[in-house]
Amino acid sequence: MSSDEDMLHRLIRLHDQQLRLLRELDAYYEGTQPLSYMHPELLLQLEGQVRQVVVAWPQLVVDSVEERLNIEGFRRPAQASGDDRLWEIWQANDLDEGSQRAHVEALVMGRSYVTVGAADTADDPPVITDESALDVIATVDPRTRRTAAALRRWSSQDADSPASEADRATLYLPDATIVFAKGDDGTWVEDSRDQHDLGAVPVVPILHRARRKRPFGVSELAGCLPLSDAACKIATDMMVGANYHALTRYWATGVSESDFTDEQGNPVSVWQTVTGRIWSTENEQAKLGAFPSSDLSNFHNTLKALAQLVSSIYGLPPHYLGFSTDNPASAEGLKSSEARLNLRAERKQVMFGGGWEQVMRLAVRIQTRVWDPVLRRLETDWRDPSTPTIAQAADAAVKTYQAGIVPLRQTRRRLRFSDAEIRQMEEDDAAAREADPVGVLSRAIGQGALAS
């Protein structure tokens, strides 16, 4: 067996060991996990009457952070604005959407992957694709923190087939990309080879909370799953209680089945009897009554207590989880309640930023055929994760400009005008200066007086 085949089988075994947990995490995020804490016999008895109630807290935990992870560009060293060339590559690969998918995958499963390859024609930008950890695995060199080798498994018949049913595998190495095909006897045979000599594996992991002893990252859902299981159990129990105890239950003595017939002598349906639509009988010996209905507030209180635990662990504002005080919070109070959530989002930006910067370095290397040493200091521009109002953002931007802290161009960027809009504004400003230089000068003096 060659060294390449040995690496292929090693990565396949490693991936197979992780697939069960990855599928479980994916099911929790999608709300398709099995119901915990419920006895199988009870499930059998309730079949067709009460379905499992899924409380989608795992999805809330992930999406509340992912919504704050928006990349707006990449800056080279000493550049005040984003690099147009790098942004062109980003937009050509629809990575506004792709990065969102990659972030969700990384938050749910602890990692996602991004592959970078050459386009079909030399004039087109490199092809960048986000990949799921269900299909891809990569090992990272602990010294360089770069990908040492990567594997992607796929099916030639169905792209959505699970990795365990794949009949194709792509092995990514620093100097070559090799495609293997699975034979009828289950052995893997090399099908094609691309000797690219990049000196780097064209697969970049986007890792979440990776540690020295957790090189594949840790799911954001790790602390949420037991609480989610408990909430689903309590919510389902509440529906069982509503079905059997919250509705009024009636009793009758001294009657027989023959007493529950209509005018034609036909038996009355069980449903009509259970729901109390039949509440009289001509039998003088009959006694009728009703049991008191149950109060479900104990379930409500338990769900609220679990929600408060999720809120405290993940820094989610109370109104995200549907509970709050009787007095509605003010706008400032709501903004303050999101402070920890914003800090969590900023941490994720640092975690994911390095991976995206490596993706862009690889893309430039593939496009130009040389490594650009300047890009070692590349920085990712993220949108502010907080949610200030338009008036607050404008007020802060104007004050920093009037104080001379930031220039006009940067002020406009903080107000989220696009580069094209800013260029148009600057052209309009130049035209105004030529048309009325005195007026422009007086306004500038007035702004200087306000700043002082």
C-alpha positions as CSV (number, residue, x, y, z in Angstrom):
1,M,0.0,0.0,0.0
2,S,1.4,3.4,-1.0
3,S,1.7,6.3,1.5
4,D,-1.2,8.1,-0.3
5,E,-3.5,5.1,0.1
6,D,-2.4,4.7,3.7
7,M,-3.3,8.4,4.4
8,L,-6.7,7.8,2.6
9,H,-7.6,4.9,4.9
10,R,-6.4,6.6,8.0
11,L,-8.6,9.7,7.3
12,I,-11.6,7.4,6.4
13,R,-11.3,5.6,9.7
14,L,-11.0,8.9,11.6
15,H,-14.0,10.4,9.8
16,D,-16.1,7.2,10.5
17,Q,-15.4,7.5,14.2
18,Q,-16.8,11.0,14.3
19,L,-19.8,10.7,12.0
20,R,-22.2,9.4,14.7
21,L,-21.7,12.5,16.9
22,L,-21.8,14.8,13.9
23,R,-25.1,13.4,12.7
24,E,-26.5,13.7,16.2
25,L,-25.5,17.4,16.4
26,D,-27.0,18.1,13.0
27,A,-30.3,16.4,14.1
28,Y,-30.5,18.6,17.2
29,Y,-30.0,21.8,15.2
30,E,-32.7,20.7,12.7
31,G,-35.1,19.6,15.4
32,T,-35.2,16.0,14.3
33,Q,-33.5,14.4,17.4
34,P,-35.2,11.5,19.2
35,L,-37.2,12.2,22.3
36,S,-35.2,11.7,25.5
37,Y,-36.5,10.8,29.0
38,M,-39.6,9.1,27.6
39,H,-40.3,5.5,28.4
40,P,-40.8,3.4,25.2
41,E,-44.0,1.8,26.5
42,L,-45.5,5.3,27.0
43,L,-44.5,6.3,23.5
44,L,-46.3,3.2,22.3
45,Q,-49.5,4.1,24.2
46,L,-49.5,7.6,22.9
47,E,-48.9,6.7,19.3
48,G,-51.2,8.8,17.1
49,Q,-52.5,10.9,20.0
50,V,-49.5,13.2,21.1
51,R,-46.5,13.9,19.0
52,Q,-43.1,14.9,20.3
53,V,-42.8,18.6,21.0
54,V,-39.4,19.9,19.9
55,V,-38.2,23.1,21.6
56,A,-35.8,24.6,19.1
57,W,-33.3,26.0,21.6
58,P,-30.3,24.5,19.8
59,Q,-31.2,26.4,16.6
60,L,-31.8,29.6,18.6
61,V,-28.4,29.3,20.3
62,V,-26.6,28.9,17.0
63,D,-28.6,31.4,14.9
64,S,-28.5,34.2,17.5
65,V,-24.7,34.3,17.2
66,E,-24.5,33.5,13.4
67,E,-26.7,36.4,12.6
68,R,-24.0,38.7,14.0
69,L,-21.1,37.1,11.9
70,N,-21.1,39.1,8.7
71,I,-17.9,39.6,6.7
72,E,-17.7,42.9,4.9
73,G,-14.2,42.7,3.3
74,F,-10.5,42.0,3.7
75,R,-7.8,44.6,4.3
76,R,-4.2,44.4,3.4
77,P,-1.7,46.0,5.8
78,A,-1.8,49.8,5.9
79,Q,-5.0,49.8,3.9
80,A,-7.9,51.9,5.3
81,S,-10.5,50.2,3.2
82,G,-11.2,46.7,1.9
83,D,-9.2,45.2,-1.0
84,D,-11.3,45.3,-4.2
85,R,-9.4,42.4,-5.8
86,L,-10.0,40.1,-2.8
87,W,-13.7,41.2,-2.6
88,E,-14.2,40.4,-6.3
89,I,-13.0,36.8,-5.6
90,W,-15.4,36.6,-2.6
91,Q,-18.4,37.9,-4.6
92,A,-17.6,35.7,-7.6
93,N,-18.0,32.6,-5.4
94,D,-21.2,33.8,-3.7
95,L,-19.5,33.7,-0.3
96,D,-22.0,36.1,1.3
97,E,-24.2,33.0,1.4
98,G,-21.4,30.4,1.6
99,S,-19.8,32.0,4.7
100,Q,-23.2,31.9,6.5
101,R,-23.4,28.2,5.8
102,A,-19.8,27.6,6.9
103,H,-20.4,29.5,10.2
104,V,-23.6,27.6,11.0
105,E,-21.8,24.3,10.3
106,A,-18.9,25.3,12.5
107,L,-21.1,26.4,15.4
108,V,-23.2,23.2,15.2
109,M,-20.5,20.6,14.6
110,G,-17.4,22.4,15.9
111,R,-15.9,22.8,12.4
112,S,-16.6,23.3,8.7
113,Y,-14.3,23.3,5.8
114,V,-13.6,25.5,2.8
115,T,-11.9,24.2,-0.4
116,V,-10.0,26.3,-2.8
117,G,-9.3,25.3,-6.4
118,A,-8.5,26.6,-9.8
119,A,-11.2,27.7,-12.2
120,D,-11.9,25.9,-15.5
121,T,-10.5,28.9,-17.4
122,A,-7.4,31.0,-16.6
123,D,-9.3,34.3,-16.6
124,D,-11.9,33.2,-14.0
125,P,-11.3,33.7,-10.3
126,P,-10.5,30.6,-8.2
127,V,-13.3,28.4,-7.1
128,I,-14.1,28.5,-3.3
129,T,-16.6,26.1,-1.8
130,D,-17.9,25.7,1.7
131,E,-18.1,22.1,2.9
132,S,-19.8,20.2,5.7
133,A,-18.0,18.2,8.3
134,L,-20.3,15.4,7.4
135,D,-18.4,15.0,4.1
136,V,-14.9,16.4,4.9
137,I,-12.3,15.8,7.5
138,A,-8.8,17.4,7.8
139,T,-5.9,17.0,10.1
140,V,-4.0,20.1,11.3
141,D,-0.2,20.3,11.9
142,P,0.0,21.3,15.6
143,R,3.2,23.3,15.0
144,T,2.2,25.3,11.9
145,R,-1.5,25.2,12.6
146,R,-2.0,24.5,8.9
147,T,-3.9,21.7,7.3
148,A,-1.7,18.6,6.9
149,A,-4.1,16.5,4.9
150,A,-7.8,16.4,4.1
151,L,-10.4,14.0,2.7
152,R,-13.8,14.6,1.0
153,R,-16.1,11.6,0.4
154,W,-18.9,11.8,-2.1
155,S,-21.2,9.7,-4.3
156,S,-21.1,9.7,-8.1
157,Q,-24.8,8.8,-8.1
158,D,-26.2,11.1,-5.4
159,A,-24.4,14.1,-4.0
160,D,-26.5,14.1,-0.9
161,S,-25.6,10.5,0.0
162,P,-23.9,10.1,3.4
163,A,-20.2,9.7,3.5
164,S,-20.4,6.0,4.5
165,E,-22.1,5.3,1.2
166,A,-19.7,7.3,-0.9
167,D,-18.0,5.7,-3.9
168,R,-15.6,8.6,-4.6
169,A,-13.0,10.2,-2.3
170,T,-10.7,13.2,-2.9
171,L,-7.5,13.2,-0.9
172,Y,-5.9,16.7,-0.5
173,L,-2.2,16.8,0.1
174,P,0.2,19.8,0.1
175,D,1.5,19.0,-3.4
176,A,-1.3,17.0,-5.0
177,T,-5.0,16.4,-5.1
178,I,-5.9,12.7,-5.7
179,V,-9.3,11.3,-6.6
180,F,-10.0,7.7,-5.6
181,A,-12.8,5.4,-6.9
182,K,-14.3,2.6,-4.8
183,G,-14.4,-0.7,-6.6
184,D,-17.0,-3.5,-6.4
185,D,-14.8,-5.3,-3.9
186,G,-14.7,-2.3,-1.6
187,T,-11.1,-1.3,-2.3
188,W,-10.1,2.2,-3.2
189,V,-8.2,2.7,-6.5
190,E,-6.5,6.0,-7.7
191,D,-8.6,7.5,-10.5
192,S,-6.8,10.8,-11.2
193,R,-4.1,13.0,-9.8
194,D,-3.5,16.8,-10.0
195,Q,0.1,17.6,-9.1
196,H,-0.5,21.3,-8.2
197,D,2.7,21.8,-6.1
198,L,1.0,24.5,-4.0
199,G,3.0,23.6,-0.9
200,A,-0.2,23.9,1.1
201,V,-3.4,21.8,1.3
202,P,-6.2,23.6,-0.5
203,V,-8.6,22.9,2.3
204,V,-9.1,25.3,5.3
205,P,-10.9,24.3,8.5
206,I,-13.2,26.9,10.1
207,L,-12.8,25.8,13.7
208,H,-14.9,26.7,16.6
209,R,-13.3,26.7,20.1
210,A,-10.5,24.5,18.9
211,R,-8.1,23.6,21.7
212,R,-4.8,21.7,21.9
213,K,-6.7,18.6,23.0
214,R,-9.7,19.4,20.9
215,P,-8.1,19.9,17.4
216,F,-11.5,19.4,15.6
217,G,-13.2,22.1,17.6
218,V,-16.2,22.0,20.0
219,S,-19.8,22.4,19.1
220,E,-21.6,25.5,20.4
221,L,-24.4,23.1,21.4
222,A,-22.4,21.2,24.0
223,G,-24.0,22.9,26.9
224,C,-27.4,23.2,25.4
225,L,-28.3,19.5,24.5
226,P,-29.2,18.3,28.0
227,L,-31.3,21.3,28.6
228,S,-33.0,20.9,25.2
229,D,-33.7,17.3,26.0
230,A,-35.3,18.2,29.3
231,A,-37.4,21.0,27.7
232,C,-38.7,18.7,24.9
233,K,-39.6,16.1,27.6
234,I,-41.4,18.6,29.7
235,A,-43.2,20.2,26.7
236,T,-44.3,16.7,25.5
237,D,-45.4,15.8,29.1
238,M,-47.5,19.0,29.1
239,M,-49.3,17.9,26.0
240,V,-49.9,14.5,27.5
241,G,-51.3,16.2,30.6
242,A,-53.4,18.5,28.5
243,N,-54.8,15.4,26.7
244,Y,-55.7,13.4,29.8
245,H,-56.0,15.9,32.7
246,A,-56.4,19.5,31.5
247,L,-59.7,18.8,29.8
248,T,-62.7,18.1,32.0
249,R,-63.1,14.3,32.5
250,Y,-66.6,13.0,33.1
251,W,-67.7,10.0,35.1
252,A,-71.0,8.1,35.2
253,T,-72.3,5.2,37.3
254,G,-75.4,3.1,37.0
255,V,-75.3,3.2,33.2
256,S,-74.5,0.7,30.5
257,E,-73.6,0.9,26.8
258,S,-77.2,0.7,25.8
259,D,-77.8,4.1,27.5
260,F,-75.5,5.8,24.9
261,T,-77.6,5.5,21.8
262,D,-79.2,8.0,19.5
263,E,-82.9,8.2,18.6
264,Q,-82.6,5.4,16.1
265,G,-80.9,3.1,18.6
266,N,-77.4,3.5,17.0
267,P,-74.4,3.7,19.4
268,V,-73.1,7.1,20.0
269,S,-69.4,7.6,19.0
270,V,-66.8,7.4,21.7
271,W,-65.6,10.9,20.8
272,Q,-69.0,12.4,21.5
273,T,-69.1,10.7,24.8
274,V,-65.6,11.7,25.9
275,T,-65.9,15.3,25.0
276,G,-69.1,15.7,26.9
277,R,-71.5,16.3,24.1
278,I,-73.7,13.6,25.6
279,W,-74.6,14.8,29.1
280,S,-78.0,13.2,29.8
281,T,-79.7,9.9,30.2
282,E,-83.2,8.6,30.9
283,N,-81.8,6.0,33.3
284,E,-83.1,7.0,36.8
285,Q,-80.3,5.0,38.5
286,A,-77.6,6.9,36.7
287,K,-75.3,9.3,38.5
288,L,-73.2,11.8,36.5
289,G,-70.3,14.0,37.5
290,A,-66.9,15.5,36.4
291,F,-63.4,15.4,37.7
292,P,-61.7,18.7,38.3
293,S,-59.3,19.6,35.4
294,S,-55.6,19.9,36.2
295,D,-53.5,23.1,36.2
296,L,-50.5,22.9,33.9
297,S,-48.6,25.8,35.5
298,N,-46.0,23.4,37.0
299,F,-44.9,22.6,33.4
300,H,-44.8,26.3,32.6
301,N,-42.6,27.0,35.6
302,T,-40.2,24.1,34.7
303,L,-39.8,25.3,31.2
304,K,-39.1,28.8,32.3
305,A,-36.4,27.6,34.8
306,L,-34.8,25.6,31.9
307,A,-35.0,28.7,29.6
308,Q,-33.3,30.8,32.3
309,L,-30.4,28.2,32.5
310,V,-30.0,28.5,28.7
311,S,-30.0,32.2,28.9
312,S,-27.4,32.3,31.6
313,I,-25.1,29.9,29.8
314,Y,-25.2,31.5,26.4
315,G,-25.8,35.2,27.4
316,L,-29.1,35.3,25.5
317,P,-31.5,38.1,26.4
318,P,-34.6,36.9,28.3
319,H,-37.0,38.0,25.5
320,Y,-35.1,35.7,23.1
321,L,-36.4,32.7,25.1
322,G,-39.9,34.1,25.6
323,F,-39.8,35.2,29.2
324,S,-39.5,38.6,30.7
325,T,-40.7,40.7,33.6
326,D,-44.2,42.3,33.8
327,N,-42.7,45.7,33.0
328,P,-41.4,45.8,29.5
329,A,-37.8,46.8,29.2
330,S,-36.7,50.1,27.7
331,A,-34.8,50.3,24.4
332,E,-31.6,50.9,26.4
333,G,-32.4,47.9,28.7
334,L,-32.9,45.6,25.7
335,K,-29.6,46.9,24.2
336,S,-27.8,46.3,27.5
337,S,-29.2,42.7,27.7
338,E,-27.4,41.9,24.4
339,A,-24.0,42.9,25.7
340,R,-22.7,39.4,26.5
341,L,-24.2,38.0,23.3
342,N,-22.3,40.7,21.3
343,L,-19.1,39.7,23.1
344,R,-19.6,36.1,22.2
345,A,-20.1,37.1,18.6
346,E,-16.8,39.1,18.6
347,R,-15.0,36.0,20.0
348,K,-16.4,34.0,17.1
349,Q,-15.2,36.6,14.7
350,V,-11.6,36.1,16.0
351,M,-12.0,32.3,15.8
352,F,-13.2,32.3,12.2
353,G,-11.3,35.2,10.8
354,G,-8.0,33.4,10.6
355,G,-9.5,30.6,8.5
356,W,-11.1,33.0,6.0
357,E,-7.8,34.9,5.7
358,Q,-6.0,31.7,4.8
359,V,-8.7,31.0,2.2
360,M,-8.0,34.3,0.5
361,R,-4.2,33.7,0.6
362,L,-4.7,30.4,-1.1
363,A,-7.1,32.0,-3.7
364,V,-4.5,34.6,-4.6
365,R,-1.7,32.0,-4.8
366,I,-3.8,29.9,-7.2
367,Q,-4.7,33.0,-9.3
368,T,-1.2,34.5,-9.4
369,R,0.9,31.3,-9.0
370,V,3.0,33.0,-6.3
371,W,2.6,33.5,-2.6
372,D,2.1,37.1,-1.6
373,P,4.1,37.8,1.6
374,V,2.0,40.9,2.3
375,L,-1.1,38.8,2.8
376,R,0.4,37.2,5.9
377,R,-0.9,40.3,7.7
378,L,-4.3,40.2,6.0
379,E,-7.2,41.2,8.2
380,T,-10.9,40.3,8.0
381,D,-13.4,43.2,8.2
382,W,-16.5,42.1,10.2
383,R,-19.7,44.1,10.7
384,D,-20.3,45.4,14.2
385,P,-22.2,42.6,16.0
386,S,-24.2,45.0,18.1
387,T,-27.5,46.3,16.9
388,P,-27.5,50.1,17.4
389,T,-30.4,52.2,16.0
390,I,-29.7,54.3,12.9
391,A,-29.9,57.4,14.9
392,Q,-27.4,56.2,17.5
393,A,-24.9,55.1,14.8
394,A,-25.2,58.3,13.0
395,D,-24.8,60.4,16.1
396,A,-21.7,58.5,17.2
397,A,-20.1,58.7,13.7
398,V,-20.8,62.5,13.4
399,K,-19.3,63.2,16.8
400,T,-16.1,61.3,16.1
401,Y,-15.8,63.1,12.8
402,Q,-16.4,66.5,14.3
403,A,-13.8,65.8,17.0
404,G,-11.2,65.0,14.4
405,I,-10.8,61.4,15.5
406,V,-11.7,59.9,12.1
407,P,-11.7,61.3,8.5
408,L,-14.9,61.8,6.5
409,R,-14.4,58.6,4.4
410,Q,-14.1,56.4,7.5
411,T,-17.2,58.1,8.9
412,R,-19.2,57.2,5.8
413,R,-17.9,53.6,6.1
414,R,-19.1,53.4,9.7
415,L,-22.5,54.5,8.4
416,R,-22.4,51.4,6.2
417,F,-22.3,53.2,2.8
418,S,-20.9,51.0,0.1
419,D,-17.5,51.8,-1.5
420,A,-19.4,52.8,-4.7
421,E,-21.7,55.1,-2.8
422,I,-18.7,56.7,-1.0
423,R,-16.9,57.3,-4.3
424,Q,-20.0,59.0,-5.7
425,M,-20.3,61.1,-2.6
426,E,-16.6,62.2,-3.0
427,E,-17.2,63.0,-6.6
428,D,-20.2,65.1,-5.6
429,D,-18.1,66.8,-2.9
430,A,-15.4,67.7,-5.4
431,A,-18.0,69.1,-7.8
432,A,-19.5,71.2,-5.0
433,R,-16.1,72.6,-4.1
434,E,-15.5,73.7,-7.7
435,A,-19.0,75.3,-7.9
436,D,-18.9,77.1,-4.6
437,P,-15.4,77.1,-3.0
438,V,-16.3,79.9,-0.5
439,G,-19.3,78.1,0.8
440,V,-17.4,74.9,1.2
441,L,-14.6,76.8,3.1
442,S,-17.1,78.5,5.5
443,R,-18.8,75.1,6.3
444,A,-15.4,73.6,7.0
445,I,-14.6,76.5,9.3
446,G,-17.9,76.1,11.0
447,Q,-17.3,72.3,11.6
448,G,-13.9,73.2,13.0
449,A,-15.5,75.6,15.5
450,L,-18.0,72.9,16.5
451,A,-15.2,70.4,17.1
452,S,-13.3,72.8,19.2
